[in-house]
């Protein structure tokens, strides 16, 4: 609400003004004509002045914040290795001497190492050399509970390449948190982008480390910027408006082309362009109540296990597709898109008979498997997870060579050219400390697949599973979207859930809002797998098929992100203009002068233009 508020438009003047007490604060109350009242209360929080406001009328009570001087979040990022680093974001934020204009001032030696400031091409930076441990340089500051910290820095190695990790030590909790990492190289600068939150006020130390101790570690343009919760949400709301909405202008004319003023308009959204779906096992076939619950909410589905190789061919040569066939038919009949999960998977759950195959037969059976499942469902699915979790489970690369996945993606593109082919990996988003699947590792794998002859033009979806524990790092989530968005490939949260914890529903909502607000993200699949006899981690339903607290969160967001029952009247120029979520609409026009009416299907999609003009003849 805060992004839309303009006091000049609310008629907050004259006799409607008065001072009342609200929550122990003196508040200014103003009338909103016939719409109710608005309260303004001052609030000083975490060093930032806020105006707390509350709108009250017959339909709702909405609490929000108008943040004075809120810093815009910097969504910029790069996955390229540059000759010179960019300037520190936010001027460095909490970091003293972020661009090393003052040499090594405020920076300390971290471990067995020497440090010095250098200059190259007019750019100043700090160098850690003669390192006998992974550590290099550090700086101390104070972190505050409840704030969101956005981090960025630029690093380079004097020789070779290796992962450079930025970590923050919390002296109160005696914990070390990874805030970002990148594969650094010699000869160019790589950007680390990440972030963190903390549970306690605490002195903290930022330090950089790299296991390649033979190389000097160069660091430049370091930034750590704090945001209040309300500033963070303000930026997210603003980006949601920008990324997910578009202005629709309806122009109404009669058969002679004359503009019709006073025509009544009703706009009803049928489908959101942003994909929100859910996982399900075969229990969807067993319960009519579950079916109704599912199809009334989601536009996409993914099967838990029913399309996997081990499910349909547990014994070599004995395939059984009856269950996935029935599931797919159900969703086709209800107009719900389906993701193919998955074609190949090198995890320990692979069948024993597949794991024991020699390389030549493993290749032959893998290609046969691809032909079997993809020819059966080609043209019926919107996406395929081709080689699932191949950063964590590189069985095929280990057995068949480094180009194994690239070859499988090439084969997949020929078997089903309509579906988006996905990488699908865990911990890239959830756990910054898992070095196997950090964003730059993900990008490296993506580029490796696309570099294979014939794959150059492939659109390869970025599948981020999103299995979060009880401490999601929300600033890091946003930073990963920023970085992977630079690939220009579509990002989906493919298996979103949050493990049981006291703030499970809060974190679920925060993650869903972060994904929906980011323009690089095109869809999310909630991973719940309802079964009549048990619940897997995060349930949207109980055994009686009643919404859980998590289910209520999902329903709330689905309702919020949909433009329904919007009504208006054309002006004297025969136009009505409104901003709506991207999606499919029914636009109904009624002329009260003669009773004529017409309904037109309209697609308000994101094509980067600000406004969509449609003309309707009545």
C-alpha positions in Angstrom: 0.0 0.0 0.0 2.8 2.4 0.8 4.0 2.6 -2.8 0.6 3.9 -3.9 0.0 6.5 -1.2 -0.2 10.2 -2.1 -1.7 12.4 0.7 -2.8 14.9 -1.9 -5.2 12.3 -3.4 -6.9 11.3 -0.1 -8.6 14.6 0.8 -6.8 14.6 4.2 -7.6 18.2 4.9 -9.8 20.5 6.9 -12.1 19.5 9.7 -11.2 15.8 9.4 -7.8 16.4 11.0 -7.3 15.6 14.7 -4.8 14.0 17.1 -5.4 10.7 18.7 -3.4 8.1 20.6 -2.5 4.9 18.9 -0.2 2.3 20.4 1.3 4.8 22.9 2.1 7.3 20.1 0.4 10.5 19.2 -1.1 10.1 15.8 -2.6 12.5 13.3 -6.0 11.4 12.0 -7.5 12.6 8.7 -10.7 11.7 6.9 -10.7 10.0 3.5 -14.0 11.4 2.2 -16.5 8.6 2.3 -13.7 6.0 2.4 -12.8 6.0 6.1 -9.8 7.4 7.9 -6.1 7.4 7.8 -3.7 7.6 10.8 -0.2 8.9 10.6 2.2 8.1 13.5 5.9 8.9 13.7 8.3 6.1 14.4 12.1 6.1 14.7 13.5 2.6 14.0 17.0 1.4 13.5 18.3 4.9 12.7 15.6 5.6 10.1 12.6 7.8 10.3 9.3 6.2 9.3 5.8 7.4 9.0 3.4 4.6 10.2 0.0 4.8 8.6 -3.2 2.8 9.0 -6.1 3.0 6.6 -9.5 2.1 8.2 -12.8 1.6 6.4 -15.7 -0.8 6.2 -13.7 -3.4 4.2 -10.2 -3.5 5.5 -7.6 -2.4 8.0 -4.2 -2.1 6.3 -1.0 -1.3 8.2 2.0 0.0 6.2 5.0 2.3 6.4 6.1 5.3 4.4 9.8 5.2 4.8 11.6 8.5 4.8 14.9 8.4 2.9 14.7 4.6 2.2 17.7 3.5 0.1 16.8 1.8 -3.2 18.1 -1.7 -3.3 20.7 -2.1 -6.1 19.6 -5.1 -8.2 22.7 -4.8 -10.5 25.0 -7.7 -10.7 27.4 -9.3 -13.2 28.5 -12.8 -13.9 31.3 -11.6 -16.3 34.9 -11.4 -15.3 35.9 -7.7 -15.9 39.2 -6.0 -16.5 38.3 -3.4 -13.8 35.9 -3.7 -10.9 32.9 -1.5 -10.7 32.5 1.0 -7.9 31.3 -0.3 -4.5 27.5 -0.5 -4.2 25.9 2.0 -1.8 29.3 3.7 -1.5 30.4 0.8 0.6 27.6 1.1 3.2 29.1 0.0 6.6 32.5 -0.7 5.1 35.2 1.8 5.9 37.6 2.5 3.0 35.7 0.3 0.6 37.6 1.2 -2.5 41.0 1.4 -0.8 41.6 5.1 -1.7 43.3 5.3 1.7 45.5 2.3 1.3 45.0 -0.4 3.9 43.3 1.9 6.4 40.6 0.0 8.5 41.7 -3.3 7.0 43.5 -5.9 9.1 45.7 -8.9 8.5 43.7 -12.2 8.8 45.9 -15.2 9.4 49.5 -15.8 8.3 49.6 -13.3 5.5 51.0 -9.9 4.4 48.8 -7.2 3.0 49.4 -4.0 0.9 47.6 -1.6 -1.3 48.3 -1.5 -5.0 47.3 0.5 -8.0 46.7 -0.6 -11.6 45.2 1.4 -14.4 44.1 4.1 -12.0 42.3 1.5 -9.7 43.4 1.0 -6.1 42.9 -2.4 -4.4 44.2 -4.5 -1.5 46.4 -7.5 -1.9 47.0 -10.4 0.4 50.2 -12.2 -0.4 52.6 -14.8 1.1 49.6 -16.6 2.4 50.2 -19.8 4.3 46.5 -20.3 5.2 43.3 -19.6 3.2 42.7 -16.3 5.0 43.6 -12.9 3.8 42.1 -9.5 5.0 39.3 -8.5 7.4 37.3 -5.6 8.8 35.3 -5.3 12.0 31.9 -3.6 12.5 28.7 -4.1 14.5 25.7 -6.0 13.2 22.1 -5.4 14.4 19.3 -7.8 14.9 16.4 -7.6 12.5 18.2 -5.8 9.7 18.8 -7.1 6.2 22.4 -6.8 5.0 23.2 -6.7 1.2 26.8 -7.6 0.5 29.0 -7.3 -2.6 32.8 -7.2 -3.4 35.2 -7.8 -6.3 38.0 -10.3 -6.2 40.8 -11.6 -8.3 43.7 -14.1 -8.1 47.2 -13.5 -9.3 47.3 -17.0 -10.8 45.0 -19.9 -11.5 41.3 -19.9 -10.4 39.5 -21.0 -7.3 36.5 -20.2 -5.1 36.8 -17.0 -3.0 34.5 -17.0 0.0 33.3 -13.9 2.0 32.4 -14.8 5.5 31.2 -13.0 8.6 32.1 -14.1 12.1 29.5 -13.3 14.8 31.3 -12.9 18.1 28.2 -13.3 20.3 26.9 -16.5 18.7 30.5 -17.6 17.8 29.3 -18.6 14.4 30.7 -18.0 10.9 28.2 -17.3 8.1 29.0 -17.4 4.4 27.6 -14.3 2.8 28.8 -14.9 -0.8 31.3 -16.6 -3.0 32.5 -16.7 -6.6 35.0 -18.6 -8.8 37.8 -16.0 -9.0 40.3 -16.0 -11.8 43.6 -14.3 -12.7 43.6 -11.4 -15.2 40.1 -10.1 -14.4 37.8 -9.2 -11.5 34.8 -11.3 -10.4 31.8 -10.0 -8.4 30.7 -11.6 -5.2 27.1 -10.7 -4.3 25.2 -12.0 -1.3 23.9 -11.0 2.1 22.8 -12.1 5.6 20.6 -11.4 8.6 21.5 -11.9 12.3 19.5 -12.9 15.3 21.4 -10.8 17.8 23.2 -7.5 18.0 26.9 -8.4 17.8 30.4 -7.3 16.9 31.3 -9.0 13.7 34.3 -9.5 11.4 34.2 -9.8 7.6 37.0 -11.8 6.1 37.8 -13.3 2.7 39.4 -16.7 2.1 40.6 -18.9 -0.7 42.2 -22.3 -0.6 44.6 -21.5 -3.4 47.4 -20.2 -1.1 49.9 -20.1 -4.0 48.1 -17.2 -5.4 47.8 -13.6 -4.2 44.2 -12.6 -3.3 43.1 -9.2 -4.5 40.0 -7.5 -3.1 38.2 -4.3 -4.1 34.9 -2.4 -4.0 33.6 -4.0 -0.8 30.1 -3.1 0.4 27.8 -4.1 3.2 24.6 -2.1 3.2 22.0 -2.4 6.0 18.2 -2.2 5.3 15.4 -2.1 7.8 12.7 -4.7 7.3 10.4 -2.0 6.1 12.9 -0.6 3.6 13.5 -4.1 2.3 9.7 -4.7 1.8 9.3 -1.2 0.3 11.9 -2.1 -2.4 10.2 -5.5 -2.9 6.8 -3.9 -3.4 8.2 -1.4 -5.8 9.8 -4.1 -7.8 6.6 -6.2 -7.8 4.8 -3.3 -9.4 7.5 -2.9 -12.0 8.0 -6.6 -12.8 4.5 -8.0 -12.5 2.1 -5.3 -13.6 1.3 -3.4 -16.8 -1.0 -0.6 -17.6 -4.1 -1.7 -19.6 -6.0 0.9 -21.5 -9.4 -0.1 -22.9 -10.8 2.1 -25.7 -14.5 1.7 -26.5 -16.1 2.8 -29.8 -19.4 2.1 -31.6 -19.8 0.6 -35.0 -19.2 4.0 -36.6 -15.9 4.5 -34.7 -17.3 7.0 -32.3 -15.9 7.0 -28.8 -18.3 5.9 -26.1 -18.0 7.6 -22.8 -19.8 6.2 -19.7 -19.4 2.6 -20.8 -19.1 0.2 -17.8 -16.1 -2.1 -17.8 -15.5 -5.3 -15.8 -12.0 -6.9 -15.8 -11.6 -10.4 -14.6 -8.3 -12.3 -14.6 -8.5 -15.9 -15.7 -4.8 -16.8 -15.4 -1.7 -15.2 -13.9 1.2 -15.2 -16.4 3.7 -15.9 -13.6 3.4 -19.7 -13.0 2.5 -20.9 -9.5 2.2 -24.6 -9.2 2.4 -27.5 -6.8 3.8 -31.0 -6.5 1.6 -34.0 -6.0 2.0 -37.8 -5.8 -0.5 -40.2 -7.3 -2.9 -39.5 -4.4 -4.4 -36.8 -6.7 -6.1 -39.7 -8.5 -7.7 -41.0 -5.3 -9.5 -38.0 -3.8 -12.1 -35.9 -5.6 -11.8 -33.3 -2.7 -8.1 -33.1 -3.2 -8.6 -32.7 -6.9 -11.0 -29.8 -6.4 -8.6 -28.1 -3.9 -5.7 -28.4 -6.4 -7.3 -27.3 -9.6 -9.0 -24.3 -8.0 -5.6 -22.8 -7.1 -2.7 -23.9 -9.3 -1.8 -23.5 -13.0 0.9 -26.0 -13.0 1.8 -29.4 -11.5 4.8 -31.6 -11.0 4.8 -35.3 -10.0 6.7 -36.3 -6.9 8.3 -39.5 -8.2 5.9 -41.0 -10.7 7.8 -39.9 -13.8 11.2 -40.8 -12.6 13.2 -43.6 -14.2 13.2 -45.9 -11.1 9.4 -45.5 -10.7 8.5 -46.6 -14.3 11.4 -49.1 -14.8 12.4 -50.6 -11.5 13.4 -53.8 -13.4 15.3 -53.5 -16.6 13.1 -53.8 -19.6 9.8 -53.7 -17.6 8.3 -50.3 -18.0 5.0 -49.2 -16.5 3.7 -45.8 -17.3 0.1 -46.3 -16.2 0.3 -44.0 -13.1 2.0 -41.0 -14.8 -0.3 -41.5 -17.8 -3.3 -41.2 -15.6 -1.9 -38.2 -13.7 -1.0 -36.4 -16.9 -4.5 -37.0 -18.4 -6.1 -35.6 -15.2 -4.1 -32.4 -15.5 -4.6 -32.1 -19.2 -8.4 -32.4 -18.7 -8.2 -29.5 -16.3 -6.0 -27.2 -18.3 -3.0 -27.4 -15.9 0.5 -27.4 -17.2 2.9 -30.2 -16.1 6.7 -30.2 -15.5 8.6 -33.3 -16.4 10.5 -34.4 -13.3 12.9 -36.0 -14.2 14.5 -37.7 -17.1 17.9 -38.7 -15.7 19.3 -38.6 -12.1 22.6 -39.7 -10.8 21.7 -39.8 -7.1 21.9 -42.9 -4.9 18.2 -43.5 -5.6 19.1 -44.7 -9.1 18.2 -48.4 -9.7 20.9 -50.9 -8.8 20.9 -52.3 -12.3 21.6 -48.9 -13.8 24.4 -48.0 -11.3 26.2 -51.3 -12.1 26.2 -50.8 -15.9 29.6 -50.4 -17.6 30.0 -47.0 -19.4 29.0 -48.0 -22.9 25.8 -49.7 -21.7 25.1 -46.8 -19.3 25.1 -44.5 -22.2 22.9 -46.8 -24.3 20.4 -47.3 -21.6 20.3 -43.6 -20.7 19.6 -42.7 -24.3 16.9 -45.4 -24.5 15.3 -44.0 -21.3 15.3 -40.5 -22.8 13.6 -41.8 -26.0 11.0 -43.8 -24.0 9.8 -41.0 -21.6 10.2 -38.0 -23.9 8.6 -39.5 -27.0 5.7 -40.6 -24.8 5.1 -37.1 -23.4 6.6 -34.8 -26.0 4.5 -31.7 -26.7 2.4 -32.4 -23.5 4.8 -30.9 -20.9 6.0 -27.4 -20.4 9.4 -28.3 -19.0 11.8 -31.2 -18.4 14.5 -31.6 -15.7 16.9 -33.3 -18.0 19.9 -34.3 -15.7 18.6 -33.7 -12.2 21.1 -32.4 -9.6 24.1 -33.0 -11.8 26.3 -30.6 -9.7 25.8 -32.7 -6.6 25.4 -36.1 -8.4 27.7 -36.0 -11.4 27.4 -39.8 -12.1 27.1 -39.4 -15.8 30.1 -37.1 -16.1 32.2 -39.4 -14.0 31.2 -42.5 -16.0 30.8 -41.0 -19.5 33.0 -38.0 -19.7 32.7 -34.2 -19.0 30.3 -33.6 -21.9 27.7 -36.2 -20.8 25.1 -33.7 -19.7 25.7 -31.4 -22.7 25.0 -34.4 -25.0 21.9 -35.3 -23.1 20.5 -31.8 -23.4 21.2 -31.9 -27.1 19.3 -35.1 -27.4 16.5 -33.8 -25.3 16.1 -30.7 -27.5 15.6 -32.9 -30.5 13.1 -35.1 -28.8 10.9 -32.3 -27.5 11.6 -28.8 -29.0 8.6 -27.1 -27.3 9.4 -27.7 -23.7 12.0 -25.7 -21.7 14.9 -27.9 -20.6 16.0 -27.2 -17.0 19.0 -27.7 -14.9 17.6 -28.5 -11.4 19.8 -28.1 -8.4 19.6 -27.7 -4.6 21.4 -25.4 -2.2 22.3 -22.8 -4.8 19.6 -20.6 -3.2 19.2 -22.2 0.2 22.7 -22.7 1.6 25.5 -20.2 0.8 28.0 -22.5 2.4 27.5 -25.4 0.0 30.4 -24.7 -2.4 29.3 -27.5 -4.9 26.4 -25.5 -6.2 27.2 -21.8 -5.6 25.8 -19.4 -8.3 29.1 -19.2 -10.2 29.3 -23.0 -10.3 25.7 -23.1 -11.6 26.6 -20.5 -14.3 29.8 -22.5 -15.2 27.7 -25.6 -15.8 25.1 -23.7 -17.8 27.8 -22.2 -20.0 29.5 -25.6 -20.4 26.2 -27.2 -21.7 25.5 -24.2 -24.1 29.0 -24.3 -25.4 28.6 -27.8 -26.8 28.1 -27.8 -30.6 24.4 -27.4 -31.4 23.4 -26.2 -28.0 24.4 -22.6 -28.4 20.8 -21.3 -28.9 19.2 -23.6 -26.3 17.0 -21.9 -23.7 18.0 -23.8 -20.5 15.9 -23.0 -17.5 17.5 -22.4 -14.1 15.8 -24.7 -11.6 16.4 -23.7 -8.0 14.8 -26.2 -5.8 14.4 -24.1 -2.6 14.4 -26.7 0.2 14.9 -24.2 3.1 15.7 -25.0 6.7 14.5 -22.9 9.6 16.9 -20.0 8.9 16.5 -18.8 5.3 18.9 -16.0 4.3 16.5 -13.7 2.5 19.1 -11.1 1.4 21.2 -13.9 -0.1 18.1 -15.2 -2.0 17.6 -11.9 -3.6 21.3 -11.6 -4.5 21.2 -15.1 -6.2 18.2 -14.0 -8.3 20.2 -10.9 -9.3 23.3 -12.9 -10.3 21.5 -15.8 -12.1 19.2 -13.3 -13.8 22.2 -12.1 -15.7 22.2 -15.3 -17.6 19.0 -14.2 -19.3 17.6 -17.7 -18.8 14.2 -18.2 -17.0 14.5 -18.9 -13.3 12.0 -21.2 -11.5 11.8 -22.2 -7.9 11.1 -25.9 -8.7 10.6 -27.6 -5.3 9.9 -24.9 -2.7 9.3 -25.8 0.9 10.4 -24.7 4.4 11.1 -27.3 7.0 9.0 -27.2 10.2 10.1 -24.3 12.5 8.4 -21.6 14.6 8.5 -19.2 11.7 7.7 -21.6 8.9 4.8 -19.7 7.5 6.6 -16.3 7.8 9.6 -17.6 5.9 7.4 -19.3 3.2 5.7 -16.0 2.6 9.0 -14.0 2.5 10.5 -16.4 0.0 7.4 -16.5 -2.3 7.3 -12.7 -2.2 11.0 -12.4 -3.1 10.5 -14.7 -6.1 7.4 -13.0 -7.3 9.0 -9.6 -7.1 12.1 -10.5 -9.1 11.8 -10.1 -12.9 14.2 -12.9 -13.6 11.9 -15.5 -11.9 9.1 -16.9 -14.1 7.5 -19.5 -11.8 7.5 -21.4 -8.6 6.4 -24.9 -7.7 5.5 -25.6 -4.1 6.8 -29.0 -3.0 4.3 -30.5 -0.6 3.3 -34.0 -1.9 0.0 -34.4 0.1 -0.7 -38.0 1.1 -3.7 -39.2 3.1 -1.6 -40.9 5.8 1.2 -38.4 6.4 2.7 -35.0 5.8 6.1 -34.3 4.2 7.8 -31.4 6.0 5.5 -28.5 4.9 1.8 -29.3 4.5 -0.7 -27.1 2.8 -3.5 -29.5 3.9 -4.2 -31.6 6.9 -5.6 -35.2 6.7 -9.1 -33.8 6.5 -8.1 -31.7 3.4 -8.4 -28.5 5.3 -5.9 -25.7 4.9 -2.9 -25.6 7.2 -1.3 -22.3 8.2 1.0 -22.7 5.2 -2.0 -23.3 3.0 -3.5 -20.1 4.2 -0.3 -18.2 3.3 -0.4 -19.6 -0.3 -4.1 -18.7 -0.6 -3.5 -15.2 0.6 -0.7 -14.6 -1.9 -2.7 -16.2 -4.8 -5.6 -13.8 -4.0 -3.3 -10.8 -3.7 -1.5 -11.5 -7.0 -4.7 -11.7 -9.0 -6.8 -8.8 -10.5 -10.4 -9.8 -10.1 -13.8 -8.1 -10.4 -12.2 -4.8 -11.3 -14.8 -2.3 -12.4 -14.6 1.1 -14.1 -16.2 3.5 -16.5 -14.8 5.0 -19.7 -14.1 8.7 -19.7 -15.4 11.2 -22.3 -12.7 9.9 -24.7 -14.1 6.4 -24.4 -11.0 5.2 -22.5 -10.5 3.4 -19.2 -7.0 2.9 -17.9 -5.8 0.7 -15.0 -2.6 -1.2 -13.9 -3.1 -5.0 -13.7 -1.0 -8.1 -13.1 0.3 -9.8 -16.2 -2.1 -12.6 -17.3 -5.1 -13.7 -19.3 -8.3 -11.6 -18.9 -11.9 -11.4 -19.8 -12.8 -7.7 -20.4 -16.6 -7.1 -20.4 -18.0 -3.8 -21.8 -21.6 -2.7 -21.1 -23.2 0.4 -22.7 -26.0 1.6 -20.3 -27.5 3.8 -23.1 -28.6 0.9 -25.3 -27.9 -2.3 -23.2 -25.3 -3.6 -25.6 -22.5 -5.7 -24.1 -19.5 -7.7 -25.3 -16.7 -9.7 -23.6 -13.2 -9.9 -25.1 -10.3 -12.2 -24.1 -7.2 -10.1 -23.6 -3.6 -11.1 -22.8 -1.7 -8.6 -20.8 1.8 -10.0 -21.0 5.2 -8.6 -20.1 6.7 -7.5 -23.4 8.7 -4.6 -21.8 6.4 -1.9 -23.1 4.7 0.2 -20.5 1.1 0.2 -21.8 -1.2 -2.1 -23.7 -3.9 -0.4 -25.7 -6.9 -2.5 -26.8 -9.9 -1.3 -28.8 -13.3 -2.8 -28.4 -16.3 -2.1 -30.7 -19.6 -2.1 -29.0 
